[in-house]
């Protein structure tokens, strides 16, 4: 009897060691994941705060006629990837974020991105801005027709009213087609609460209004 129990115990020892090892590995992995998530959140908050303060200082230093709504024309050169262009605000649903040129992963982690190749805010045509559904553009799930969207840049402040929303496939690039009108397209992933890669895109279309 004692011999049998000793054999059973000896057989269980490797399993117990493996379970302890697995537990320690998962514990370390969990701590690292939480630490990385915390770093990402802090980095995003610091970046937004820094760029918002910097943008406000630049805006305040401009002549009042430049800073007011209306703008002073196009930028003389294309924006540099990673350059802060201004901010977007949708007051009713609580969207407020700095707009940065480009849509690479680092940019969209820290801000919303102006899609290269589309007109800049205030210019004629289809201005396109993308953002992550789980950060800056999560509130787009609550957007409604006639909500006001304000884009503020160093060239002026521009107002848009929401016309419609739609859900499209990721490869449907028609939503980025240019237009003879002055419109705005916001792009984010869909569904909003799906974990993992999103199979579709949520599109908000708005038109520019005076003021």
C-alpha contacts under 8 A as a table, 3 or more apart, distances in Angstrom:
res1	aa1	res2	aa2	distance
1	X	4	X	5.15
1	X	5	X	6.29
2	X	5	X	5.15
2	X	6	X	6.14
3	X	6	X	5.07
3	X	7	X	6.25
4	X	7	X	5.11
4	X	8	X	6.27
5	X	8	X	5.03
5	X	9	X	6.10
6	X	9	X	5.10
6	X	10	X	6.10
7	X	10	X	5.09
7	X	11	X	6.15
8	X	11	X	5.08
8	X	12	X	6.23
9	X	12	X	5.08
9	X	13	X	6.27
10	X	13	X	5.30
10	X	14	X	7.68
11	X	14	X	6.59
11	X	15	X	7.54
12	X	15	X	5.23
12	X	16	X	6.16
13	X	16	X	5.08
13	X	17	X	6.15
14	X	17	X	5.04
14	X	18	X	6.10
15	X	18	X	5.04
15	X	19	X	6.14
16	X	19	X	5.01
16	X	20	X	6.12
17	X	20	X	5.11
17	X	21	X	6.01
18	X	21	X	4.98
18	X	22	X	5.96
19	X	22	X	5.02
19	X	23	X	6.02
20	X	23	X	5.04
20	X	24	X	6.21
21	X	24	X	5.17
21	X	25	X	6.18
22	X	25	X	5.05
22	X	26	X	6.13
23	X	26	X	5.25
23	X	27	X	6.06
24	X	27	X	5.00
24	X	28	X	6.15
25	X	28	X	5.22
25	X	29	X	6.08
26	X	29	X	4.94
26	X	30	X	5.98
27	X	30	X	5.11
27	X	31	X	6.25
28	X	31	X	5.14
28	X	32	X	6.14
29	X	32	X	5.11
29	X	33	X	6.06
30	X	33	X	5.06
30	X	34	X	6.15
31	X	34	X	5.18
31	X	35	X	6.05
32	X	35	X	4.98
32	X	36	X	6.05
33	X	36	X	5.12
33	X	37	X	6.10
34	X	37	X	5.07
34	X	38	X	6.07
35	X	38	X	5.08
35	X	39	X	6.16
36	X	39	X	4.98
36	X	40	X	6.20
37	X	40	X	5.12
37	X	41	X	6.26
38	X	41	X	5.17
38	X	42	X	6.16
39	X	42	X	5.18
39	X	43	X	5.94
40	X	43	X	5.09
40	X	44	X	6.10
40	X	109	X	7.98
41	X	44	X	5.20
41	X	45	X	6.21
42	X	45	X	5.11
42	X	46	X	6.02
43	X	46	X	5.24
43	X	47	X	5.98
43	X	110	X	7.43
44	X	47	X	5.13
44	X	48	X	6.10
44	X	109	X	6.86
44	X	110	X	4.68
44	X	111	X	7.56
45	X	48	X	5.22
45	X	49	X	6.06
45	X	110	X	7.83
46	X	49	X	5.11
46	X	50	X	5.96
47	X	50	X	5.17
47	X	51	X	6.04
47	X	110	X	6.51
48	X	51	X	5.27
48	X	52	X	5.85
48	X	97	X	7.13
48	X	98	X	6.45
48	X	110	X	6.96
48	X	111	X	7.05
49	X	52	X	5.16
49	X	53	X	6.09
50	X	53	X	5.27
50	X	54	X	6.08
51	X	54	X	4.98
51	X	55	X	5.86
51	X	84	X	7.28
51	X	98	X	7.01
52	X	55	X	5.10
52	X	56	X	6.07
52	X	87	X	7.93
52	X	98	X	6.64
53	X	56	X	5.15
53	X	57	X	6.21
54	X	57	X	5.16
54	X	58	X	6.28
55	X	58	X	5.09
55	X	59	X	6.02
55	X	86	X	6.92
56	X	59	X	4.93
56	X	60	X	5.99
57	X	60	X	5.13
57	X	61	X	6.30
58	X	61	X	5.24
58	X	62	X	6.71
58	X	154	X	7.46
59	X	62	X	5.47
59	X	67	X	6.35
59	X	154	X	5.98
60	X	63	X	7.97
60	X	67	X	7.69
62	X	66	X	6.32
62	X	67	X	6.15
62	X	154	X	7.93
63	X	66	X	5.39
63	X	67	X	6.46
64	X	67	X	5.09
64	X	68	X	6.14
65	X	68	X	5.63
66	X	69	X	7.87
66	X	71	X	6.13
66	X	72	X	6.48
66	X	154	X	7.62
66	X	155	X	6.46
66	X	156	X	6.31
67	X	71	X	7.36
67	X	154	X	6.67
67	X	155	X	6.96
67	X	156	X	5.57
67	X	157	X	7.31
68	X	71	X	7.14
68	X	156	X	6.03
68	X	157	X	6.44
69	X	156	X	5.22
69	X	157	X	4.37
69	X	158	X	6.20
69	X	211	X	5.75
70	X	156	X	5.42
70	X	157	X	6.12
70	X	158	X	6.67
70	X	210	X	7.99
70	X	211	X	6.60
71	X	122	X	7.43
71	X	155	X	4.73
71	X	156	X	3.64
71	X	157	X	6.51
71	X	158	X	7.99
72	X	155	X	5.66
72	X	156	X	6.78
73	X	123	X	7.86
73	X	155	X	6.96
74	X	123	X	6.83
74	X	155	X	7.71
75	X	78	X	6.93
75	X	155	X	7.73
79	X	83	X	6.62
79	X	85	X	7.87
79	X	101	X	6.64
80	X	83	X	5.37
80	X	101	X	6.68
81	X	100	X	7.71
81	X	101	X	5.01
81	X	102	X	5.41
82	X	100	X	5.74
82	X	101	X	5.16
82	X	102	X	6.21
82	X	107	X	6.73
83	X	100	X	5.46
83	X	101	X	5.40
84	X	98	X	6.94
84	X	99	X	5.84
84	X	100	X	4.26
84	X	101	X	6.38
85	X	98	X	7.58
85	X	99	X	5.50
85	X	100	X	5.47
85	X	101	X	6.65
85	X	153	X	6.05
85	X	154	X	7.70
86	X	98	X	5.78
86	X	99	X	5.26
86	X	100	X	7.36
86	X	151	X	7.09
86	X	152	X	5.43
86	X	153	X	4.32
86	X	154	X	6.95
87	X	96	X	7.09
87	X	97	X	5.52
87	X	98	X	4.19
87	X	99	X	5.08
87	X	151	X	5.80
87	X	152	X	5.40
87	X	153	X	6.77
88	X	95	X	7.41
88	X	96	X	5.62
88	X	97	X	5.52
88	X	98	X	6.38
88	X	99	X	6.63
88	X	149	X	7.12
88	X	150	X	5.76
88	X	151	X	4.71
88	X	152	X	6.62
89	X	94	X	7.58
89	X	95	X	5.38
89	X	96	X	4.46
89	X	97	X	6.81
89	X	149	X	5.83
89	X	150	X	5.21
89	X	151	X	6.62
90	X	93	X	6.02
90	X	94	X	6.02
90	X	95	X	4.89
90	X	96	X	6.56
90	X	147	X	7.40
90	X	148	X	6.16
90	X	149	X	4.82
90	X	150	X	6.54
91	X	94	X	5.04
91	X	95	X	6.25
91	X	96	X	7.58
91	X	148	X	7.55
91	X	149	X	7.65
92	X	95	X	7.96
92	X	147	X	7.14
92	X	148	X	7.91
93	X	139	X	6.09
93	X	140	X	7.47
93	X	142	X	6.64
93	X	143	X	6.71
94	X	139	X	7.01
95	X	136	X	6.71
95	X	137	X	7.02
95	X	139	X	6.60
95	X	140	X	7.99
96	X	136	X	7.47
97	X	111	X	6.33
97	X	112	X	6.71
97	X	136	X	6.72
98	X	111	X	5.68
98	X	112	X	6.47
99	X	111	X	6.10
99	X	112	X	5.07
99	X	113	X	5.55
99	X	114	X	6.49
100	X	107	X	6.90
100	X	111	X	6.46
100	X	112	X	6.21
100	X	113	X	4.90
100	X	114	X	6.02
101	X	113	X	5.53
101	X	114	X	4.90
101	X	115	X	7.02
101	X	116	X	7.00
102	X	107	X	6.72
102	X	113	X	5.20
102	X	114	X	5.49
102	X	115	X	5.65
102	X	116	X	5.88
103	X	107	X	5.88
103	X	108	X	5.92
103	X	112	X	7.74
103	X	113	X	4.99
103	X	114	X	6.77
103	X	115	X	6.17
103	X	116	X	7.86
103	X	130	X	7.03
104	X	107	X	5.39
104	X	108	X	6.30
105	X	108	X	5.28
105	X	109	X	6.04
106	X	109	X	5.12
106	X	110	X	6.49
107	X	110	X	5.38
107	X	111	X	5.81
107	X	112	X	7.06
107	X	113	X	6.54
108	X	111	X	5.12
108	X	112	X	5.40
108	X	113	X	6.09
108	X	130	X	7.78
108	X	131	X	5.97
108	X	132	X	6.47
109	X	112	X	8.00
109	X	132	X	7.52
111	X	131	X	7.26
111	X	136	X	7.27
112	X	129	X	6.78
112	X	130	X	5.75
112	X	131	X	4.61
112	X	132	X	7.51
112	X	136	X	7.00
113	X	129	X	5.50
113	X	130	X	5.21
113	X	131	X	6.33
114	X	118	X	7.88
114	X	120	X	7.79
114	X	127	X	7.88
114	X	128	X	6.07
114	X	129	X	4.50
114	X	130	X	6.47
115	X	118	X	6.08
115	X	128	X	5.55
115	X	129	X	5.61
115	X	130	X	6.74
118	X	125	X	7.77
118	X	126	X	6.35
118	X	127	X	5.52
118	X	128	X	6.10
118	X	176	X	7.59
118	X	178	X	7.33
119	X	123	X	5.78
119	X	124	X	6.88
119	X	125	X	6.04
119	X	126	X	6.14
119	X	127	X	4.93
119	X	128	X	7.54
120	X	123	X	5.54
120	X	127	X	5.88
121	X	127	X	6.08
121	X	151	X	6.71
121	X	153	X	7.56
121	X	158	X	7.34
122	X	156	X	7.63
122	X	157	X	7.80
122	X	158	X	6.05
122	X	182	X	7.63
123	X	127	X	7.62
123	X	182	X	6.87
124	X	179	X	7.82
124	X	180	X	7.01
124	X	181	X	6.24
124	X	182	X	4.52
124	X	183	X	7.51
125	X	178	X	5.46
125	X	179	X	4.69
125	X	180	X	5.66
125	X	181	X	5.48
125	X	182	X	4.68
125	X	183	X	6.03
126	X	176	X	6.86
126	X	177	X	6.96
126	X	178	X	4.98
126	X	179	X	5.59
126	X	181	X	7.47
126	X	182	X	6.21
126	X	183	X	4.93
126	X	184	X	5.52
126	X	185	X	6.70
127	X	182	X	7.77
127	X	183	X	6.23
127	X	184	X	4.74
127	X	185	X	6.06
128	X	176	X	6.75
128	X	184	X	5.92
128	X	185	X	4.66
128	X	186	X	5.88
128	X	187	X	7.44
129	X	184	X	7.89
129	X	185	X	6.33
129	X	186	X	4.99
129	X	187	X	6.21
130	X	186	X	5.75
130	X	187	X	4.59
130	X	188	X	5.83
131	X	135	X	7.70
131	X	136	X	6.26
131	X	137	X	5.57
131	X	186	X	7.84
131	X	187	X	6.49
131	X	188	X	5.40
132	X	135	X	5.53
132	X	136	X	6.17
132	X	137	X	5.71
132	X	138	X	7.20
132	X	188	X	5.69
132	X	189	X	6.66
133	X	136	X	6.82
133	X	137	X	4.95
133	X	138	X	4.44
133	X	188	X	5.55
133	X	189	X	5.54
133	X	190	X	7.26
133	X	192	X	5.76
134	X	137	X	6.89
134	X	138	X	5.26
134	X	192	X	7.06
134	X	193	X	7.86
135	X	138	X	5.67
136	X	139	X	7.41
137	X	140	X	5.44
137	X	188	X	6.72
138	X	141	X	6.34
138	X	192	X	6.71
139	X	142	X	5.71
139	X	143	X	7.17
140	X	143	X	4.99
141	X	192	X	7.24
143	X	147	X	6.83
144	X	147	X	5.71
144	X	162	X	6.97
144	X	164	X	7.75
145	X	161	X	7.52
145	X	162	X	4.98
145	X	163	X	5.34
145	X	164	X	5.98
146	X	161	X	5.03
146	X	162	X	4.76
146	X	163	X	6.34
147	X	161	X	5.62
147	X	162	X	5.33
148	X	159	X	6.76
148	X	160	X	5.69
148	X	161	X	4.71
148	X	162	X	6.50
149	X	159	X	5.79
149	X	160	X	5.02
149	X	161	X	6.16
149	X	162	X	7.39
150	X	157	X	6.97
150	X	158	X	5.66
150	X	159	X	4.63
150	X	160	X	6.29
151	X	157	X	5.75
151	X	158	X	5.19
151	X	159	X	6.50
152	X	155	X	7.95
152	X	156	X	6.01
152	X	157	X	4.21
152	X	158	X	6.27
153	X	156	X	5.29
153	X	157	X	6.07
158	X	208	X	7.22
158	X	209	X	7.74
158	X	210	X	7.83
158	X	211	X	6.95
159	X	208	X	5.74
159	X	209	X	5.64
159	X	210	X	6.92
159	X	211	X	6.63
160	X	183	X	7.60
160	X	184	X	7.25
160	X	206	X	5.72
160	X	207	X	5.10
160	X	208	X	4.19
160	X	209	X	5.52
161	X	206	X	5.11
161	X	207	X	5.52
161	X	208	X	6.53
161	X	209	X	6.96
162	X	204	X	7.06
162	X	205	X	5.91
162	X	206	X	4.03
162	X	207	X	6.67
163	X	204	X	7.78
163	X	205	X	5.69
163	X	206	X	4.98
163	X	207	X	6.94
164	X	204	X	6.04
164	X	205	X	5.40
164	X	206	X	7.03
165	X	202	X	7.22
165	X	203	X	5.43
165	X	204	X	4.53
165	X	205	X	6.18
166	X	202	X	5.96
166	X	203	X	5.21
166	X	204	X	6.79
167	X	190	X	7.51
167	X	200	X	6.66
167	X	201	X	5.57
167	X	202	X	4.66
167	X	203	X	6.06
168	X	172	X	6.35
168	X	200	X	5.76
168	X	201	X	5.25
168	X	202	X	6.57
168	X	203	X	7.41
169	X	172	X	5.32
169	X	199	X	7.11
169	X	200	X	4.82
169	X	201	X	6.01
170	X	173	X	7.72
170	X	199	X	7.01
170	X	200	X	5.44
170	X	201	X	5.77
172	X	175	X	6.88
173	X	176	X	5.58
173	X	177	X	7.10
174	X	177	X	5.14
175	X	185	X	7.50
175	X	203	X	7.82
176	X	185	X	7.42
179	X	182	X	7.11
179	X	183	X	7.50
181	X	207	X	7.90
182	X	207	X	6.21
182	X	208	X	5.71
183	X	205	X	7.25
183	X	206	X	5.67
183	X	207	X	4.30
183	X	208	X	5.70
184	X	204	X	7.99
184	X	205	X	5.81
184	X	206	X	5.06
184	X	207	X	6.07
184	X	208	X	7.40
185	X	203	X	6.78
185	X	204	X	5.60
185	X	205	X	4.76
185	X	206	X	6.51
186	X	203	X	5.68
186	X	204	X	4.97
186	X	205	X	6.63
187	X	201	X	6.68
187	X	202	X	5.87
187	X	203	X	4.96
187	X	204	X	6.71
188	X	201	X	5.68
188	X	202	X	5.29
188	X	203	X	6.77
189	X	192	X	6.76
189	X	198	X	5.81
189	X	199	X	7.75
189	X	200	X	6.09
189	X	201	X	4.49
189	X	202	X	5.75
190	X	193	X	7.88
190	X	194	X	7.56
190	X	198	X	5.64
190	X	199	X	6.79
190	X	200	X	5.05
190	X	201	X	4.98
190	X	202	X	5.47
191	X	194	X	5.56
191	X	198	X	6.52
191	X	199	X	7.76
191	X	200	X	7.03
191	X	201	X	7.84
191	X	202	X	7.85
194	X	197	X	7.86
194	X	198	X	6.78
195	X	198	X	7.81
198	X	201	X	7.64
